[in-house]
């Protein structure tokens, strides 16, 4: 089901996620026009021990998010830095990466009741779930699009959605 949040029983969760993603968008992007994001697709992920998700992005979306429902302490999500190499293709040697800003990838803990939001164009994956975990890793993911006006009349880039 790619519209899990359209179920009436989940309407309160959908409202909280929509409010949260709009707060994130407002704080990060700081749009100068009244632009609101809305959830376009939403689905449940279930991973047993040893299962993973391949590296991917979320096309046709602005901001994506993951709400963790059931996890173990070792569960993570990994984000890849698409800009780590100078000009996108020069590798001048490796060094010890110590921060989110100079690492090829960065792991975040996937803790129960935690919402992680990120630009949909940011590559990410889920490493194989450790065999030491009990139960099943369960998360709810979603994508968004916007309503409102972007661009402007002067540069002939205005688009109203």
Residue frames relative to the residue before (quaternion, step in Angstrom):
aa qw qx qy qz dx dy dz
X 1.0000 0.0000 0.0000 0.0000 0.00 0.00 0.00
X 0.1620 -0.8148 0.5518 0.0733 3.61 -0.51 1.14
X 0.6921 0.3735 -0.2779 0.5516 3.58 1.28 0.33
X 0.0852 0.8563 -0.5056 0.0625 3.57 1.04 0.80
X 0.6819 0.4992 -0.2977 0.4441 3.61 1.02 -0.72
X 0.5557 0.5868 -0.4044 0.4281 3.60 1.25 0.03
X 0.4893 0.6361 -0.4403 0.4027 3.59 1.28 -0.04
X 0.5607 -0.6451 0.4093 0.3194 3.59 -0.85 1.00
X 0.6373 0.5528 -0.3333 0.4209 3.61 1.01 -0.78
X 0.7309 0.4134 -0.2240 0.4947 3.59 1.18 -0.50
X 0.3369 0.7835 -0.4763 0.2142 3.62 1.23 0.18
X 0.6385 0.5166 -0.3361 0.4609 3.62 1.01 -0.71
X 0.6478 0.5010 -0.3151 0.4796 3.59 0.99 -0.82
X 0.6360 0.5281 -0.3329 0.4536 3.59 0.96 -0.83
X 0.6448 0.5165 -0.3260 0.4596 3.61 0.97 -0.80
X 0.6538 0.5038 -0.3124 0.4702 3.60 0.91 -0.88
X 0.6724 0.4879 -0.2987 0.4698 3.61 0.91 -0.89
X 0.6444 0.5117 -0.3206 0.4692 3.61 0.99 -0.80
X 0.6489 0.5002 -0.3137 0.4798 3.60 0.94 -0.86
X 0.6646 0.5169 -0.3008 0.4478 3.58 0.94 -0.92
X 0.6857 0.4765 -0.2970 0.4632 3.59 0.86 -0.90
X 0.6458 0.5022 -0.3280 0.4724 3.61 1.08 -0.60
X 0.6132 0.5197 -0.3439 0.4853 3.59 1.10 -0.62
X 0.6264 0.5308 -0.3158 0.4756 3.58 1.01 -0.88
X 0.6768 0.5012 -0.2891 0.4551 3.59 0.83 -1.03
X 0.6625 0.5086 -0.3017 0.4598 3.57 0.93 -0.90
X 0.6969 0.4724 -0.2723 0.4658 3.61 0.94 -0.86
X 0.7255 0.4361 -0.2475 0.4714 3.60 0.94 -0.85
X 0.7738 0.3613 -0.1864 0.4857 3.60 0.76 -1.04
X 0.1155 -0.8247 0.5359 0.1388 3.58 1.07 -0.82
X 0.0399 0.8341 -0.5487 0.0398 3.61 0.72 1.03
X 0.4069 -0.7225 0.5057 0.2380 3.57 -1.07 0.73
X 0.6870 0.3872 -0.2715 0.5517 3.58 1.30 0.07
X 0.5839 -0.5692 0.4406 0.3754 3.55 -1.29 0.23
X 0.1383 0.7745 -0.5934 0.1699 3.55 -0.09 1.35
X 0.0693 -0.7901 0.6090 0.0124 3.56 -0.88 0.97
X 0.3262 -0.7191 0.5783 0.2052 3.55 -1.10 0.75
X 0.0695 -0.7645 0.6374 0.0667 3.54 -1.19 0.56
X 0.5242 -0.6431 0.4650 0.3089 3.56 -1.16 0.64
X 0.2336 -0.8027 0.5409 0.0925 3.55 -0.73 1.13
X 0.7905 0.0083 0.0233 0.6119 3.57 0.98 -0.86
X 0.0149 0.7835 -0.6205 0.0300 3.56 -1.16 0.62
X 0.0348 0.8072 -0.5829 0.0865 3.56 -0.99 0.86
X 0.4274 -0.6666 0.5527 0.2599 3.54 -1.34 0.37
X 0.1821 -0.7484 0.6302 0.0977 3.56 -1.09 0.87
X 0.0319 -0.7804 0.6244 0.0114 3.57 -1.02 0.82
X 0.0133 -0.8056 0.5909 -0.0412 3.56 -0.74 1.11
X 0.2401 -0.7319 0.6226 0.1380 3.53 -0.89 1.02
X 0.7111 -0.4284 0.3219 0.4551 3.57 -1.26 0.20
X 0.7898 0.2848 -0.2481 0.4833 3.54 -0.99 0.96
X 0.6260 0.5395 -0.3449 0.4451 3.62 1.21 -0.33
X 0.0986 -0.7969 0.5960 0.0064 3.55 -1.20 0.65
X 0.3152 -0.6760 0.6080 0.2721 3.55 -1.38 -0.12
X 0.4854 -0.6809 0.4751 0.2740 3.58 -0.87 0.97
X 0.6168 -0.5195 0.4123 0.4239 3.63 -1.21 0.33
X 0.1685 0.7898 -0.5689 0.1555 3.56 -0.87 0.98
X 0.2822 -0.6839 0.6377 0.2146 3.53 -1.43 0.10
X 0.4067 -0.6911 0.5318 0.2724 3.58 -1.29 0.04
X 0.2054 -0.8056 0.5438 0.1146 3.63 -0.01 1.25
X 0.8220 0.2326 -0.1933 0.4825 3.56 -1.30 0.46
X 0.6289 0.4559 -0.3490 0.5243 3.53 1.03 0.87
X 0.4090 -0.7039 0.5308 0.2355 3.57 -1.19 0.61
X 0.7740 -0.0060 0.0584 0.6305 3.57 0.74 -1.16
X 0.1416 -0.7666 0.6210 0.0817 3.56 -1.06 0.82
X 0.0948 -0.8099 0.5772 0.0441 3.53 -1.20 0.44
X 0.1674 -0.7507 0.6312 0.0999 3.52 -1.34 0.45
X 0.1289 -0.7554 0.6402 0.0542 3.55 -0.88 1.04
X 0.2730 -0.7861 0.5372 0.1376 3.58 -0.64 1.13
X 0.2184 -0.8059 0.5467 0.0632 3.53 -0.71 1.20
X 0.7829 -0.0599 0.0627 0.6160 3.59 0.94 -0.89
X 0.1164 0.7914 -0.5846 0.1351 3.57 -0.66 1.13
X 0.3207 -0.6711 0.6011 0.2925 3.53 -1.35 -0.07
X 0.7319 -0.4682 0.2834 0.4060 3.55 -1.26 0.37
X 0.7140 0.4662 -0.2563 0.4551 3.60 1.06 -0.70
X 0.4976 0.6678 -0.4330 0.3448 3.64 1.21 -0.17
X 0.0056 0.7935 -0.6069 0.0442 3.57 -1.03 0.89
X 0.2254 -0.6696 0.6678 0.2344 3.48 -1.46 -0.01
X 0.2172 -0.7908 0.5642 0.0957 3.58 -0.97 0.88
X 0.1613 -0.7703 0.6127 0.0719 3.56 -0.87 1.05
X 0.2723 -0.7598 0.5728 0.1435 3.55 -1.00 0.88
X 0.3920 -0.7085 0.5375 0.2357 3.55 -1.01 0.84
X 0.2660 -0.7987 0.5147 0.1626 3.64 -0.38 1.16
X 0.7329 0.4240 -0.2199 0.4844 3.61 1.23 -0.33
X 0.3324 0.7905 -0.4753 0.1967 3.59 1.19 0.30
X 0.7221 0.3916 -0.2493 0.5130 3.60 1.04 -0.63
X 0.5552 -0.6228 0.4410 0.3307 3.54 -0.98 0.91
X 0.8410 0.0336 -0.0906 0.5323 3.56 -0.85 1.03
X 0.6307 -0.6001 0.3160 0.3772 3.57 1.18 0.51
X 0.8229 0.2207 -0.1217 0.5093 3.61 1.17 -0.19
X 0.6169 0.5339 -0.3685 0.4457 3.63 1.19 0.06
X 0.0943 -0.7710 0.6287 0.0368 3.55 -0.83 1.02
X 0.1392 -0.8401 0.5233 0.0318 3.56 -0.28 1.31
X 0.7226 -0.3570 0.2260 0.5471 3.56 1.20 0.43
X 0.4493 -0.6948 0.4886 0.2770 3.53 -1.18 0.40
X 0.0854 -0.7525 0.6495 0.0677 3.49 -1.29 0.47
X 0.6053 -0.5396 0.4171 0.4105 3.53 -1.21 0.22
X 0.2563 -0.7657 0.5752 0.1312 3.55 -0.69 1.13
X 0.1063 -0.8343 0.5408 0.0149 3.53 -0.79 1.03
X 0.7802 0.2578 -0.1512 0.5495 3.60 1.17 -0.32
X 0.6767 -0.4712 0.3797 0.4193 3.52 -1.33 0.20
X 0.6752 0.5343 -0.2843 0.4217 3.60 1.12 -0.67
X 0.7901 0.2781 -0.1762 0.5171 3.64 1.07 -0.49
X 0.5207 0.6352 -0.4113 0.3952 3.59 1.24 0.35
X 0.5252 -0.5998 0.4962 0.3438 3.54 -1.20 0.51
X 0.7863 -0.0286 0.0310 0.6164 3.55 1.12 -0.70
X 0.1761 -0.7779 0.5997 0.0654 3.52 -1.26 0.54
X 0.2574 -0.7756 0.5628 0.1246 3.57 -0.84 1.03
X 0.1057 -0.7554 0.6430 0.0685 3.53 -1.08 0.80
X 0.5065 -0.6395 0.4855 0.3143 3.55 -1.05 0.76
X 0.2781 -0.7349 0.5994 0.1526 3.54 -1.06 0.84
X 0.0289 0.8396 -0.5370 0.0773 3.55 0.15 1.32
X 0.6163 -0.5632 0.4099 0.3673 3.57 -1.10 0.77
X 0.8446 0.1360 -0.1571 0.4934 3.57 -1.08 0.93
X 0.5199 0.5993 -0.4363 0.4245 3.60 1.16 0.56
X 0.1995 -0.7549 0.6160 0.1048 3.54 -1.04 0.91
X 0.0698 -0.7718 0.6316 0.0207 3.57 -0.81 1.05
X 0.0671 -0.7889 0.6108 0.0028 3.57 -0.80 1.09
X 0.0305 0.8014 -0.5914 0.0839 3.56 -1.07 0.77
X 0.6080 -0.5196 0.4235 0.4253 3.59 -1.21 0.37
X 0.5236 -0.6772 0.4221 0.2983 3.58 -0.83 0.98
X 0.6446 0.5320 -0.3145 0.4500 3.60 1.19 -0.48
X 0.5430 0.6296 -0.4003 0.3854 3.62 1.25 -0.15
X 0.3856 -0.7307 0.5084 0.2426 3.62 -0.61 1.07
X 0.0893 0.7860 -0.6053 0.0884 3.56 -1.04 0.82
X 0.0524 -0.7767 0.6250 0.0583 3.53 -1.32 0.26
X 0.3331 -0.6768 0.6052 0.2544 3.51 -1.39 -0.03
X 0.3739 -0.7293 0.5316 0.2139 3.54 -0.66 1.15
X 0.6657 -0.4890 0.3500 0.4419 3.62 -1.16 0.38
X 0.4836 -0.6707 0.4860 0.2831 3.55 -0.93 0.97
X 0.5030 -0.6781 0.4428 0.3019 3.59 -0.82 1.00
X 0.5188 -0.6563 0.4615 0.2953 3.56 -1.10 0.76
X 0.5788 0.5912 -0.3735 0.4194 3.58 1.27 -0.19
X 0.5585 0.6189 -0.3864 0.3946 3.61 1.25 -0.26
X 0.2898 -0.7198 0.6029 0.1856 3.52 -1.23 0.60
X 0.7835 0.3145 -0.2269 0.4855 3.58 -1.12 0.60
X 0.5451 -0.5913 0.4905 0.3356 3.54 -1.29 -0.52
X 0.4162 -0.6652 0.5567 0.2728 3.56 -1.03 0.81
X 0.0101 -0.7998 0.5989 -0.0380 3.59 -0.74 1.08
X 0.0810 0.7831 -0.6120 0.0751 3.55 -0.90 0.98
X 0.2982 -0.7082 0.6106 0.1915 3.52 -1.31 0.45
X 0.0949 -0.8094 0.5792 0.0210 3.60 -0.67 1.11
X 0.0218 -0.8064 0.5909 0.0118 3.56 -1.19 0.51
X 0.2579 -0.7207 0.6250 0.1528 3.51 -1.38 0.45
X 0.2135 -0.7887 0.5674 0.1021 3.57 -1.24 0.43
X 0.1031 -0.7229 0.6726 0.1204 3.51 -1.43 0.16
X 0.4378 -0.7279 0.4662 0.2473 3.59 -1.17 0.16
X 0.2166 -0.7007 0.6622 0.1535 3.47 -1.44 0.42
X 0.5726 0.5742 -0.4377 0.3884 3.54 -1.01 0.79
X 0.5621 -0.5900 0.4611 0.3512 3.53 -1.29 -0.32
X 0.0597 -0.7675 0.6375 0.0313 3.54 -1.00 0.90
X 0.7322 0.3827 -0.2990 0.4774 3.57 -1.23 0.35
X 0.2871 -0.7553 0.5561 0.1947 3.57 -1.26 -0.30
X 0.6626 -0.5273 0.3814 0.3707 3.52 -1.35 0.37
X 0.6426 0.5742 -0.3306 0.3849 3.58 0.91 -0.97
X 0.7761 0.3157 -0.1810 0.5151 3.59 0.83 -0.95
X 0.4212 -0.7345 0.4283 0.3156 3.57 1.36 0.21
X 0.4804 0.6516 -0.4469 0.3807 3.58 0.95 0.92
X 0.3839 0.7496 -0.4740 0.2570 3.61 1.26 0.06
X 0.0514 0.7590 -0.6461 0.0622 3.52 -0.99 0.96
X 0.1142 -0.7940 0.5955 0.0441 3.55 -0.75 1.04
X 0.0609 -0.8024 0.5936 -0.0128 3.55 -0.71 1.13
